[in-house]
Amino acid sequence: MIKKQSYSELLRRLRRTGLLASLVTVGLVLICADAKAVNPNAPPSLRVAIANGDEKIPEPGNLAEFVRDKNAAIKLGKALFWDMQVGSDGIQACASCHFNAGADDRIKNSLNPGSPALGAPRNTIFNTGGPNYTLTATNFPFHVKVDPADRNSFVVHDSDDVRGSQGIIKTTFLGVQPGSAVELGQLEPDPIFSVNAINVRQVTARTAPTVVNAVFSEIQFWDGRAVKDFNGVSPIGGDDPNARVYQVQPDGTVQPMQVSISPASLASQAVGPPLSDVEMSYIGRTWPDIGKKMLSLRPLDQQLVHREDSVLGPIASSQLDPNATGLDVSYVKLIQDAFQPAYWDSLQLVTINADQYNLMEANFSLFFGLAVQLYEATLIADDTWFDRFQAGDNTAMTPLQQQGLEVFLNEGNCSGCHAGTLFTDGAFQKVGIRPVEEDPCQSGGSCKATMLRNVELAGPFFHTGGMATLRQIIEFYNRGGDFPETDLSPLGLTDTQIDALVEFLKALTDERVRYERAPFDHPAILIPHGHVGDDLSVVTDATGKALDEFIELPAVGAAGRPLSEPVRGFLQQ
């Protein structure tokens, strides 16, 4: 629910309110051992594949060199992922772009003017709506044909905008204030993300992929730039010659060292957004700066943590006082419990770029990346209706969904890119979402085929976010894409087949994700949702800064949301 209240008012509400989810008893589906799948070529159940050892949850082979207690690291990772204090403005968390079934369904101030092809000038012209615009269903898809089944039919509307995720107001980093979540900064003029010369939050040039099941991807981000080998500092692994972590030597000195931790693409991904000056960071901030700030703060200080949180509940302040926010343990203690002493136990200061940091501050990127990876590795959706159907319950999918599975495997040719238990082959494709000259995923690159589990809840779709519904996606593939340079061929599906395919895709939703049951429960959080006003004018605070609006997401415990309040798909609120 969107609340037009001040930040301080909302923080007060988060301190005293939480979602007291009713305990929901879910009957286990009886498995009929002799039931057969509608098609023997269908992907197997992910849960069965994991249980049989056919699908393994990736984990670094040398993890024990760095992590002394994995459960403690998961606690640290969940706290850091949801903590708004990580952002330079004290508002932006990793979860700010991954709060809705692991993705982002915001509709206000969510447009980017488009990311051009490699080497082309920066695009500054909005087509769908300007900064602080509120999207509606009528804005989708961004490319509209008179006949959605005919790629060559007349174009009714076309926009090269991208529906991305809003981040931080453009600001230069001036320093941290220990004990304060808000860093010192200087606002910078922003000719793109501003309304009447008033800066608004910037928006990324791609949609935010879901973090649910992301642990199974060898590389992360749409373009795969977050690599399998984590260097402890940045997303690009061995391609970063300056990446160093610091280790206590046998003689007691602290020395820089290169590390390669693999497979750990989620750790590589995790350390990217906190330094992005579009997503979470003031311009010029470093990881040791983040460490200096976060180690001076109480974890989740302004956010209520449900006393029955599946990971953080035992250390939540709400255990003793239902209105108390945060955790009853420091980030220093969480790191000490989770990581080997060689990476934090020293009084020797480390000099980085002429500034001095203690060892724990200097290695904060290492702790952050691995802890967030280990937390995200618990976010596995392997109990969909399709999984139950494949495990033997032939009533778990409706007849229409079973028909849709046949279309998926045959006429739709969907399994060509969305194969296996994860419904992705992990390959990179050029599918013609936009013309070559506009789209980096077409020119000089390609984009990863996304997983389809929970796709019903993960809109808008494609890396451009230009489609709002599952039907719009299928119509796109059915007509062979939108532009002549596409490698796609028309499918020739009937309306009935399209309807069936849409229903099958809904069978890939895990109800634990829909109702945020463990492990998908979480602390309370304020999600920035544009600014008070619209795309023509914005309201400012006493300092002249655009006044934020927020989505208030209450704390949820292991039992999840009430049945009347499920997570919904894009534009379905």
Salt bridges, closest charged atoms under 4 A:
GLU59 OE1 - LYS70 NZ 2.83
ASP89 OD2 - ARG201 NH1 3.01
ASP104 OD2 - ARG106 NH2 2.93
ASP104 OD1 - ARG163 NH2 3.44
ASP158 OD1 - HIS143 ND1 2.53
ASP158 OD1 - ARG434 NH1 2.72
GLU183 OE2 - ARG285 NH1 2.61
GLU183 OE2 - LYS293 NZ 2.92
ASP223 OD2 - ARG206 NH1 3.37
ASP223 OD1 - ARG225 NH1 3.09
ASP301 OD1 - ARG298 NE 3.02
ASP309 OD1 - LYS78 NZ 2.98
ASP337 OD2 - LYS333 NZ 2.84
GLU361 OE1 - LYS292 NZ 3.47
ASP382 OD1 - ARG47 NH2 3.14
ASP382 OD1 - ARG512 NH2 3.06
ASP383 OD2 - ARG47 NH1 3.97
ASP383 OD1 - ARG388 NE 2.96
ASP387 OD2 - ARG453 NH1 2.72
GLU438 OE1 - ARG434 NE 2.89
ASP439 OD2 - HIS463 NE2 2.92
GLU456 OE1 - ARG514 NH2 3.22
GLU475 OE2 - ARG471 NE 3.29
ASP482 OD1 - ARG479 NE 2.73
ASP495 OD1 - ARG471 NH2 3.39
ASP499 OD1 - ARG471 NH1 2.56
GLU503 OE2 - LYS506 NZ 3.27
ASP510 OD2 - ARG512 NH2 2.68
GLU511 OE1 - ARG514 NE 3.02
GLU516 OE1 - HIS522 NE2 2.84
GLU516 OE1 - ARG561 NE 2.91
ASP521 OD1 - LYS78 NZ 3.42
ASP548 OD1 - ARG201 NE 2.81
ASP548 OD1 - HIS531 ND1 3.50
GLU549 OE2 - LYS4 NZ 3.91
GLU549 OE1 - LYS108 NZ 3.37
GLU552 OE1 - ARG13 NH1 3.58
